[in-house]
Amino acid sequence: MRPQTLCSPRNSRLLVAAMLWLLGGAALLLTTLVPLRTDLLGWTPAFWLLGAPLAVLLVLEPALPRQLFALCRPQRRPLRGSAWH
């Protein structure tokens, strides 16, 4: 069974919605409009603003972390000449 690729418009809309949800939640937590943890709710705000959209993104696009890691890793350049003459 092959993994499903992101080809349907429904999946792409869900992916965009999850990314916007994650960005909005991160902005709310960084600006401290919503606290990361409360006495009444515990870690619930952090989960619903960061954890849940990350889970949705990983379900929709399982290769995303590997692709992001490849982008962040510096590219190795081949040596043009030998240092030993």
C-alpha positions as CSV (number, residue, x, y, z in Angstrom):
1,M,0.0,0.0,0.0
2,R,1.5,3.3,-1.1
3,P,1.3,6.4,1.1
4,Q,-1.3,8.9,-0.2
5,T,0.3,11.9,-1.8
6,L,-1.0,15.4,-1.4
7,C,-2.9,15.7,-4.6
8,S,-6.5,16.3,-3.8
9,P,-7.8,19.9,-3.2
10,R,-9.4,18.8,0.1
11,N,-6.0,17.7,1.5
12,S,-4.3,20.9,0.3
13,R,-7.0,23.0,2.0
14,L,-6.6,21.0,5.2
15,L,-2.8,21.5,5.0
16,V,-3.1,25.2,4.6
17,A,-5.7,25.4,7.4
18,A,-3.4,23.5,9.7
19,M,-0.4,25.7,8.9
20,L,-2.5,28.9,9.5
21,W,-3.8,27.3,12.8
22,L,-0.2,26.6,13.9
23,L,1.0,30.1,12.9
24,G,-1.9,31.8,14.6
25,G,-1.5,29.7,17.8
26,A,2.2,30.4,17.9
27,A,1.6,34.1,17.5
28,L,-1.0,34.0,20.4
29,L,1.4,32.2,22.6
30,L,4.4,34.3,21.7
31,T,2.5,37.6,22.4
32,T,1.3,36.1,25.7
33,L,-2.3,36.9,24.8
34,V,-3.0,33.2,25.7
35,P,-0.8,31.8,28.4
36,L,1.2,28.6,27.7
37,R,-0.1,27.0,30.9
38,T,-2.9,28.0,33.4
39,D,-3.9,26.7,36.8
40,L,-7.4,25.9,35.6
41,L,-6.7,24.3,32.2
42,G,-3.1,23.1,32.7
43,W,-1.3,22.6,29.3
44,T,-4.5,22.6,27.3
45,P,-3.9,26.0,25.5
46,A,-0.4,24.9,24.4
47,F,-1.8,21.6,23.1
48,W,-4.6,23.1,21.1
49,L,-2.6,25.9,19.7
50,L,0.6,24.0,18.9
51,G,0.3,20.3,19.4
52,A,-3.0,19.6,17.6
53,P,-2.0,21.5,14.4
54,L,1.4,19.8,14.4
55,A,-0.4,16.4,14.6
56,V,-2.7,17.3,11.7
57,L,0.3,18.4,9.6
58,L,2.2,15.2,10.3
59,V,-0.9,13.1,9.4
60,L,-1.4,15.0,6.2
61,E,2.2,15.2,5.1
62,P,4.4,12.6,7.0
63,A,7.6,13.5,5.0
64,L,7.4,17.2,6.0
65,P,9.9,17.0,9.0
66,R,12.5,15.2,6.8
67,Q,12.0,17.9,4.0
68,L,12.4,20.7,6.5
69,F,15.5,19.1,8.0
70,A,17.0,18.8,4.6
71,L,16.4,22.5,3.9
72,C,18.0,23.6,7.2
73,R,21.0,21.4,6.9
74,P,23.9,23.2,5.2
75,Q,24.8,22.0,1.7
76,R,28.2,20.4,1.4
77,R,30.3,21.7,-1.4
78,P,32.7,19.3,-3.1
79,L,36.4,20.3,-2.9
80,R,37.6,21.7,-6.2
81,G,41.3,21.0,-5.7
82,S,43.4,19.0,-3.4
83,A,45.1,20.7,-0.5
84,W,48.0,18.4,-0.9
85,H,50.3,19.2,-3.8
